[in-house]
């Protein structure tokens, strides 16, 4: 079974404190007086990404090494704000990466692995043979060897099992991780589920994993009761007036005047 250490390592997080500050700029007239705290950022993070109000999460940068199978990497590349800085290369090292079973996820079939390693062995054997004979070969013979090697190498590359694990350095941000967690938390591939499990270990992970369903469990009723009590106190409205709109007083407009939006 995959664990977090098998999928994610070398984690670094930047910009959290600054994001807490700059997210307060829209409601400020003097940014020199803006204080740094997490209340506004937490409130904005609860908005859907499509609304744009959680854009401050883009300022929280996360760098880490991610180990995914070839299958999972194909899916990862659809996320445009998660950059692959550098990665292991099948093009350069497939003849060595494919030899050990440890380089494959446990679900890769042994028959597939055995056939794949037969192709690798064929390539490596011919490559070693060429090294030994290179000085004694004619130009035409050398070209024939290289042509066979190129053909074998392509067969190895295109026969690579989707279960091969590759590691890459990733740079992304909390907002992108918010989308990933929402879309992949219950994914069929175990790598995705482990990645989402790791997301919950990040500082202030609730900025990413906030669930409306979890927060709304009983909260609406409490908010409604508080609203009724407040309106009764301020305007002397009855419960019926408040809930069914019988009173024409602009309650929201009046309440807004009580709050100062300056930081």
ABEGO torsion letter per residue (X at the ends): XBBAAAABBGBBBBGAAAAAAAAAAAABABAAABBBBAAAAAAAAABBAAAGAAAAAAABBBBBBBBBBAAAAAAAAABAABBBABBBBAAAAAAAAAABAAABBAABBAAAAAAAAAAAAAAAAAAAAAAAAAAABBAAAAAAAAAAAAAAAAAAAAABBAABBBBBBBBBBAAAAAAAAAAAAABABAAAAAAAAAAAABBGAAAAABBAAAAABGAAAAAAAAAAAAAAAAAGBBAAAAAAGABABBAAAAAAAABBABX
